[in-house]
């Protein structure tokens, strides 16, 4: 009975505290941009539309016309499966899904102000999570009844403006400045009763994370020839404010005794630490009038100055991460391009080390995108799907036990662009 009690308690503690928030540790959860998402985010060497504000502001200098583009509400679904995380050997699944607005941007040639000058603005979602989960286990490994309810609403988004200048027919430079917002809220309640009625447990946890900051970017694009274009950008920034707040309380009934804990409170004014430095580079090859090939690499620096005083907050420590992407665009007809992309989305969370306790999940993803568009002289619409799948490790039960994790996510999007 004692072993069962410990196992159940470990499950409760793990499920209530292990990576409750949305995902700050992956940098490609959302592939932004109208044309770019079909290319898997391999866009630094192109960037000649409004999404260049995000990928490479230097590419805006090569704009052929004014541009306005946006993505309608995209549907997404995400599932994570923790292998044998329930006492008795069953898997534990967590699901989330909903809709969100991925991208809106506009670009304006400003030759009337200064020849070769281009301005742009973009709003884009970097991460989103919407969860309303209700789980019930009955008669499992000494558990008469276990009930867990989890509600989560989280979003990270940015609004960025950019200016670019065409230095020469083959060279463009640009800069950007933007505001980034993080707003996350999680509420979890759970309770269990052992089969023999000897123990009853209930708990309630509420967590919130709010952060505001500024990002600054520089970009350059160089057309080495009529068919080969290189692009590179740097982005850095800092948070002006960060606030993390957690409250938790519980009630335990054991063999005739009822013990109610006082609410515990965890606060932090630096949970995320610094905003990581980002370097991005890529090349676009215009193989023919029908075929475009692109590739990108992006590197994010490590962040190790997060608040380490509370275990729940230290999950935001980040290691340096190198991701890459490749994409292709092929015009099957003069008005119907097919876009395909492949990309990695590696986890910046440190890998789980055997023997340590309460470490956050570490899952590396790979992704595919496929979009079909209908292009007219001054407008374009596209529809498609971005799918990601990954595997890794977790400590869902708390303690030093390590579980395997498989995860998948997809989002279906619709977008449109108009040139004028």
C-alpha positions as CSV (number, residue, x, y, z in Angstrom):
1,X,0.0,0.0,0.0
2,X,2.8,2.4,0.8
3,X,4.4,1.9,-2.6
4,X,1.0,2.5,-4.3
5,X,0.5,5.7,-2.3
6,X,4.0,6.9,-3.3
7,X,3.4,6.1,-6.9
8,X,0.1,8.0,-6.9
9,X,1.5,10.9,-5.1
10,X,4.4,11.1,-7.6
11,X,1.9,11.0,-10.4
12,X,-0.1,13.9,-8.9
13,X,3.0,16.0,-8.2
14,X,4.4,15.3,-11.7
15,X,1.2,16.0,-13.6
16,X,0.6,19.2,-11.7
17,X,4.1,20.7,-12.1
18,X,5.8,19.2,-15.2
19,X,5.8,21.8,-18.0
20,X,2.4,23.2,-17.3
21,X,3.0,26.3,-19.5
22,X,3.1,26.7,-23.2
23,X,6.3,26.0,-25.0
24,X,9.0,28.7,-24.7
25,X,11.8,26.1,-25.5
26,X,11.1,25.6,-29.2
27,X,11.6,28.4,-31.7
28,X,9.6,26.9,-34.6
29,X,6.3,25.9,-33.1
30,X,4.6,28.3,-35.6
31,X,6.0,28.7,-39.1
32,X,5.1,32.3,-39.9
33,X,4.4,34.1,-43.2
34,X,2.1,33.5,-46.1
35,X,4.6,32.1,-48.7
36,X,7.3,31.2,-46.1
37,X,5.2,28.6,-44.3
38,X,4.9,26.5,-47.4
39,X,8.7,26.6,-47.7
40,X,9.1,25.3,-44.1
41,X,10.5,28.7,-43.0
42,X,13.4,28.6,-45.3
43,X,13.0,32.2,-46.3
44,X,16.1,34.3,-45.5
45,X,17.2,34.3,-49.1
46,X,13.8,35.4,-50.4
47,X,12.1,37.7,-47.8
48,X,10.8,40.1,-50.5
49,X,7.3,40.3,-49.1
50,X,5.8,41.4,-45.7
51,X,7.1,38.3,-43.9
52,X,10.6,39.6,-44.6
53,X,10.0,41.8,-41.5
54,X,10.4,38.5,-39.5
55,X,12.9,36.5,-41.6
56,X,15.3,39.1,-43.0
57,X,14.5,42.9,-43.2
58,X,17.2,43.2,-45.8
59,X,15.1,41.3,-48.3
60,X,12.3,44.0,-48.2
61,X,14.7,46.2,-50.3
62,X,14.0,43.8,-53.3
63,X,10.3,44.3,-53.2
64,X,8.7,44.6,-56.7
65,X,5.5,46.2,-55.4
66,X,3.5,47.1,-52.3
67,X,2.2,44.1,-50.5
68,X,-0.4,43.1,-47.9
69,X,-0.8,39.6,-46.7
70,X,-2.3,37.6,-43.8
71,X,-3.3,34.2,-42.5
72,X,-6.8,33.6,-41.5
73,X,-7.4,31.7,-38.2
74,X,-5.5,28.5,-38.4
75,X,-6.6,25.3,-36.7
76,X,-4.0,23.4,-34.7
77,X,-3.9,20.2,-32.7
78,X,-1.1,18.9,-30.4
79,X,-0.7,15.6,-28.6
80,X,2.0,14.4,-26.2
81,X,2.1,10.8,-25.1
82,X,4.1,9.9,-21.9
83,X,4.9,6.2,-22.1
84,X,3.9,4.2,-19.0
85,X,3.5,7.3,-16.9
86,X,0.4,6.0,-15.0
87,X,0.8,3.5,-12.2
88,X,-0.1,0.1,-13.7
89,X,1.9,0.8,-16.9
90,X,-0.6,2.8,-19.0
91,X,0.4,5.8,-21.1
92,X,-0.7,9.3,-20.3
93,X,-1.8,11.6,-23.1
94,X,-2.2,15.4,-23.1
95,X,-4.0,17.1,-25.9
96,X,-4.6,20.7,-26.9
97,X,-6.1,22.4,-29.9
98,X,-7.9,25.5,-31.2
99,X,-7.5,28.3,-33.6
100,X,-5.2,31.3,-33.7
101,X,-4.1,34.1,-36.0
102,X,-0.6,33.2,-37.3
103,X,0.4,36.3,-39.4
104,X,-0.6,39.7,-40.8
105,X,1.8,42.0,-42.6
106,X,2.1,44.9,-45.0
107,X,4.9,46.3,-47.0
108,X,5.2,49.7,-48.7
109,X,7.7,51.1,-51.2
110,X,8.8,54.5,-50.1
111,X,10.6,55.9,-53.2
112,X,8.7,59.2,-52.7
113,X,10.4,59.7,-49.4
114,X,13.8,58.4,-50.5
115,X,14.7,56.3,-53.6
116,X,15.2,52.6,-52.7
117,X,13.5,52.8,-49.3
118,X,10.9,50.2,-48.3
119,X,8.9,50.0,-45.1
120,X,7.1,47.1,-43.5
121,X,5.1,46.0,-40.5
122,X,4.1,42.5,-39.3
123,X,2.1,40.9,-36.5
124,X,3.0,37.2,-35.9
125,X,2.3,34.5,-33.4
126,X,5.4,32.7,-32.1
127,X,3.6,30.1,-29.9
128,X,0.1,29.4,-28.8
129,X,-1.6,26.9,-26.5
130,X,-5.3,26.3,-25.7
131,X,-6.1,23.4,-23.4
132,X,-9.3,22.2,-21.8
133,X,-8.6,18.7,-20.6
134,X,-10.6,16.6,-18.2
135,X,-9.1,13.2,-17.4
136,X,-10.6,10.4,-15.2
137,X,-9.0,7.1,-14.1
138,X,-10.9,4.4,-12.3
139,X,-9.6,1.3,-10.6
140,X,-6.0,1.6,-11.6
141,X,-3.2,0.1,-9.5
142,X,-4.9,0.7,-6.2
143,X,-6.6,4.0,-7.2
144,X,-10.3,3.9,-6.9
145,X,-10.8,7.2,-8.7
146,X,-8.4,9.8,-10.0
147,X,-9.7,13.0,-11.6
148,X,-7.6,15.9,-13.2
149,X,-8.9,19.0,-14.8
150,X,-6.5,21.3,-16.6
151,X,-7.3,24.6,-18.3
152,X,-4.6,26.6,-20.1
153,X,-4.6,29.7,-22.3
154,X,-1.3,31.0,-23.6
155,X,0.1,33.0,-26.4
156,X,3.4,34.6,-27.4
157,X,3.1,37.2,-30.2
158,X,5.1,40.1,-31.6
159,X,4.4,43.3,-33.6
160,X,7.4,44.5,-35.6
161,X,8.2,47.4,-38.0
162,X,11.1,47.4,-40.4
163,X,12.9,49.7,-42.9
164,X,15.0,48.5,-45.8
165,X,17.2,50.2,-48.4
166,X,18.4,49.1,-51.8
167,X,22.1,50.0,-51.7
168,X,22.7,48.7,-55.2
169,X,20.9,46.5,-57.7
170,X,22.4,43.5,-56.0
171,X,22.5,44.5,-52.3
172,X,19.8,45.4,-49.8
173,X,20.1,46.2,-46.1
174,X,17.4,46.5,-43.4
175,X,16.6,46.9,-39.7
176,X,13.6,46.1,-37.5
177,X,12.3,47.0,-34.1
178,X,9.4,45.2,-32.5
179,X,7.4,44.5,-29.3
180,X,7.0,41.0,-28.0
181,X,4.4,39.8,-25.5
182,X,4.1,36.6,-23.5
183,X,0.9,35.9,-21.6
184,X,0.2,32.5,-20.1
185,X,-2.3,31.2,-17.5
186,X,-2.7,27.6,-16.3
187,X,-5.2,26.3,-13.7
188,X,-5.1,22.6,-12.6
189,X,-7.2,20.8,-10.1
190,X,-7.0,17.1,-9.2
191,X,-8.0,14.6,-6.6
192,X,-7.7,10.8,-6.0
193,X,-9.0,8.2,-3.6
194,X,-7.3,4.9,-2.9
195,X,-9.3,1.7,-3.4
196,X,-9.5,0.9,0.3
197,X,-10.5,4.5,1.2
198,X,-7.4,4.9,3.4
199,X,-6.3,8.1,1.7
200,X,-7.9,11.0,-0.2
201,X,-6.0,13.8,-1.8
202,X,-7.0,17.0,-3.6
203,X,-5.0,19.9,-4.9
204,X,-5.4,23.1,-6.8
205,X,-2.7,25.1,-8.7
206,X,-2.8,28.4,-10.5
207,X,0.2,29.7,-12.5
208,X,0.6,32.9,-14.6
209,X,3.5,34.2,-16.7
210,X,3.5,37.7,-18.2
211,X,6.4,39.3,-20.0
212,X,7.0,42.3,-22.3
213,X,10.1,43.1,-24.3
214,X,11.6,44.7,-27.4
215,X,13.5,43.0,-30.2
216,X,15.9,44.6,-32.7
217,X,17.0,43.1,-36.0
218,X,19.5,43.8,-38.8
219,X,19.5,42.0,-42.2
220,X,21.3,41.9,-45.5
221,X,20.5,40.3,-48.8
222,X,22.9,39.9,-51.7
223,X,22.1,38.7,-55.2
224,X,25.2,36.9,-56.2
225,X,23.7,36.3,-59.7
226,X,20.4,36.3,-61.4
227,X,19.7,32.9,-60.0
228,X,21.4,32.8,-56.5
229,X,20.5,35.1,-53.6
230,X,22.0,35.0,-50.1
231,X,20.4,36.4,-47.0
232,X,21.5,36.8,-43.4
233,X,20.0,38.5,-40.3
234,X,20.7,39.1,-36.6
235,X,18.1,39.6,-34.0
236,X,18.4,40.4,-30.3
237,X,16.4,42.1,-27.5
238,X,15.5,42.2,-23.9
239,X,12.5,42.0,-21.6
240,X,11.4,45.2,-20.0
241,X,9.4,43.2,-17.4
242,X,8.7,39.7,-16.4
243,X,6.4,38.3,-13.8
244,X,5.8,34.7,-12.7
245,X,3.2,33.8,-10.0
246,X,2.1,30.4,-8.7
247,X,-0.3,29.5,-5.9
248,X,-1.0,25.9,-4.8
249,X,-2.9,24.4,-1.9
250,X,-3.9,20.8,-1.0
251,X,-6.0,18.7,1.3
252,X,-4.9,15.2,2.5
253,X,-7.1,12.8,4.4
254,X,-5.3,9.7,5.8
255,X,-6.8,7.1,8.2
256,X,-9.2,9.5,10.0
257,X,-7.0,12.6,9.9
258,X,-7.5,15.6,7.7
259,X,-4.5,17.8,6.9
260,X,-5.0,21.0,5.0
261,X,-1.9,22.8,3.7
262,X,-1.5,26.5,3.6
263,X,-1.3,27.9,0.1
264,X,2.2,28.0,-1.2
265,X,3.3,31.0,-3.2
266,X,6.1,31.2,-5.7
267,X,7.1,34.5,-7.3
268,X,9.7,35.6,-9.8
269,X,10.6,38.7,-11.6
270,X,13.1,37.0,-14.0
271,X,11.7,33.6,-14.9
272,X,12.7,33.7,-18.6
273,X,16.1,35.4,-18.1
274,X,17.6,37.1,-21.2
275,X,16.1,37.1,-24.7
276,X,18.3,34.8,-26.7
277,X,20.5,36.2,-29.5
278,X,19.4,34.8,-32.9
279,X,21.5,34.5,-36.1
280,X,19.8,33.3,-39.3
281,X,21.2,32.7,-42.8
282,X,20.0,31.2,-46.0
283,X,20.3,30.9,-49.8
284,X,17.6,30.9,-52.5
285,X,18.3,29.3,-55.9
286,X,16.0,30.3,-58.8
287,X,16.7,27.2,-60.8
288,X,14.2,28.1,-63.5
289,X,11.1,30.2,-64.1
290,X,9.1,27.4,-62.5
291,X,11.3,26.2,-59.7
292,X,12.7,27.8,-56.5
293,X,14.9,26.0,-54.0
294,X,15.7,27.5,-50.6
295,X,17.6,26.6,-47.4
296,X,18.0,28.2,-44.0
297,X,19.9,27.7,-40.8
298,X,19.1,29.6,-37.6
299,X,21.0,29.6,-34.3
300,X,19.7,30.7,-30.9
301,X,22.2,31.4,-28.1
302,X,22.0,29.8,-24.7
303,X,20.1,31.4,-21.8
304,X,21.3,30.6,-18.3
305,X,20.4,33.6,-16.2
306,X,16.8,32.5,-15.4
307,X,15.6,32.5,-11.8
308,X,16.9,29.3,-10.3
309,X,15.4,29.7,-6.9
310,X,12.2,27.8,-7.7
311,X,12.2,24.5,-9.5
312,X,9.1,25.3,-11.5
313,X,10.8,28.5,-12.8
314,X,14.2,27.0,-13.6
315,X,12.6,25.0,-16.5
316,X,13.2,28.1,-18.7
317,X,16.9,27.6,-18.8
318,X,17.9,27.2,-22.5
319,X,20.8,25.6,-24.3
320,X,22.0,26.9,-27.7
321,X,20.1,25.4,-30.6
322,X,20.8,25.1,-34.3
323,X,17.8,24.4,-36.6
324,X,17.7,24.2,-40.4
325,X,15.1,24.2,-43.1
326,X,14.8,23.4,-46.8
327,X,12.0,24.3,-49.2
328,X,10.9,24.2,-52.8
329,X,8.3,26.0,-54.9
330,X,7.2,24.6,-58.2
331,X,4.7,26.2,-60.6
332,X,2.7,23.2,-61.9
333,X,0.8,25.7,-64.1
334,X,1.5,29.5,-64.5
335,X,-1.0,30.2,-61.8
336,X,-0.7,27.2,-59.4
337,X,2.5,26.9,-57.3
338,X,3.1,23.9,-55.0
339,X,5.2,24.6,-52.0
340,X,7.0,21.9,-49.9
341,X,9.2,22.4,-46.8
342,X,11.1,20.4,-44.3
343,X,12.5,21.8,-41.0
344,X,13.8,20.9,-37.6
345,X,12.5,22.3,-34.3
346,X,15.0,21.2,-31.6
347,X,14.4,21.6,-27.9
348,X,16.4,24.3,-26.1
349,X,15.7,22.6,-22.7
350,X,18.8,20.7,-21.4
351,X,18.7,17.0,-22.0
352,X,17.5,14.9,-19.1
353,X,20.3,13.5,-16.9
354,X,19.9,10.2,-15.2
355,X,19.8,10.5,-11.4
356,X,18.4,14.1,-11.3
357,X,14.9,14.9,-10.2
358,X,12.0,17.0,-11.7
359,X,13.6,17.9,-15.0
360,X,11.4,19.4,-17.7
361,X,10.5,17.5,-20.9
362,X,13.1,17.4,-23.7
363,X,11.5,16.6,-27.2
364,X,13.2,17.3,-30.6
365,X,10.8,17.7,-33.5
366,X,11.0,17.4,-37.3
367,X,8.4,19.1,-39.5
368,X,6.9,19.0,-43.0
369,X,4.8,21.6,-44.7
370,X,2.8,21.4,-47.9
371,X,0.8,24.3,-49.4
372,X,-1.0,24.8,-52.7
373,X,-1.7,28.3,-54.0
374,X,-3.7,30.0,-56.6
375,X,-1.8,33.0,-58.0
376,X,-3.2,35.9,-60.1
377,X,-1.3,38.9,-61.3
378,X,-2.0,41.0,-58.2
379,X,-3.2,38.4,-55.6
380,X,-2.7,35.0,-54.3
381,X,-4.4,32.6,-51.9
382,X,-3.0,29.4,-50.4
383,X,-4.1,26.6,-48.2
384,X,-2.1,23.8,-46.6
385,X,-0.8,22.0,-43.5
386,X,2.3,22.0,-41.3
387,X,2.9,18.8,-39.4
388,X,5.5,18.2,-36.7
389,X,6.5,15.0,-34.9
390,X,9.1,14.4,-32.2
391,X,10.3,12.1,-29.5
392,X,12.3,12.6,-26.3
393,X,12.3,12.0,-22.5
394,X,10.4,13.3,-19.5
395,X,10.0,12.9,-15.7
396,X,6.2,13.0,-15.6
397,X,6.1,11.1,-12.3
398,X,8.5,13.4,-10.4
399,X,11.6,11.8,-8.8
400,X,14.4,10.3,-10.8
401,X,12.3,8.0,-13.0
402,X,12.5,8.8,-16.8
403,X,9.7,8.2,-19.3
404,X,9.8,8.2,-23.1
405,X,7.7,10.8,-24.9
406,X,6.3,10.9,-28.4
407,X,4.6,14.1,-29.6
408,X,2.9,15.4,-32.7
409,X,1.3,18.6,-33.8
410,X,-0.3,20.0,-36.9
411,X,-1.9,23.2,-38.1
412,X,-4.1,23.8,-41.1
413,X,-3.9,27.3,-42.5
414,X,-5.4,29.6,-45.1
415,X,-3.7,32.8,-46.2
416,X,-3.9,35.5,-48.8
417,X,-1.7,38.2,-50.4
418,X,-2.5,41.2,-52.4
419,X,0.0,43.3,-54.4
420,X,-0.7,46.9,-55.3
